[in-house]
Amino acid sequence: MAHVCGDQAQDRSLVVGGEGALAHAVVSLQDGAALPAPETPAPAPVLDQKQCHYEPPALAARAGTELVLRNSDPLVHNVRAQAGANRSVFNVAMPLEGMSLRRPLPAEPGTVQVRCDVHPWMHAVVRTFDHPYFTTTAPDGRFRLRVPEGSHTLAFWHERLPGSSQTVTVRAGETVQVEQTWDVGALRQGAAVREGPP
């Protein structure tokens, strides 16, 4: 088992790329529920289990839609999802490499914590919304979000940083560039790096 998991587990709750770029931050429109839906629906969100980590460690999804779970490791994982004050969403075993399952996310928007009981350091978070206007930042810290014309409030969310927002005005056919920064002092303590299996 050690050849898949290694003997140490990296804490992936904060992934910072080159020049301080923050990966896996969730960006959404605060007024998204009041806007007309885009013509093309977003693809189903996918949470993969790779080398004893959840990939990505944070993702955004539409509340009430299905989350695709994939096991890319040649060993048993289980996926235990909880919302709110430890309310169980689902708990499924995934014993086979290449196995995929679909499980519904809660109908109400919020945050779903995902863990593996077999490998306790495995953790991911799914932020859900009652509208389709959301995305996550890439490893280089960049994001692209197609929005209707007008003024919108962009909300930035990360599990270990305080929420932040910015107002942006977009005209038809225009691309607007937005910069968001957090002070290092705002960082909340995350999980310590835990030892993996022997």
Secondary structure, 3 states (H helix, E strand, C coil): CHHHHCCECCCCCCEECHHHCEECCEEEECCHHHCCCCCCCCCCCEEEEECCEEECCEEEEECCCEEEEEECCCCCEEEEEEECCCEEEEEEEECCCCEEEEEECCCCCEEEEEECCCCCCCEEEEEEECCCCEEECCCCCCCCCCCCCEEEEEEEEECCEEEEEEEEEECCCCCCCCCCCCCHHHCCCCCCCCECCC
